[in-house]
């Protein structure tokens, strides 16, 4: 008898979890859920690109300083003809 109640309890728990999961999937697969997912992805990509750009500019500044290019910074290439 106790064994049957245990398995009934397990079945009810699995049923509740499955129902919640199906409900959340249904909500995420709708048009609004898809828009939210695409928006989150776009935000993450923009954040990554900004972080990459910041790191790139920082490293470029370090290299320019190390090579002494900041002191002789010109607006463009000088060609003597």
C-alpha angles and dihedrals in degrees: 000000000000090000091055092049090050092054092044088053091049090049092050091049093050090047092053092048092047092049092051092047093050090048093051092046091050090050093048094046094056123095093265092048091051091049090051092049093049090046092052091048092049091049091050092049092048091049091049092049091050092049091048091049092049091050091047093052091047092051091046090053090050092050093046090051093046092050094044094240096131093068094054096039112156130183094240145346115300116222121189114203 
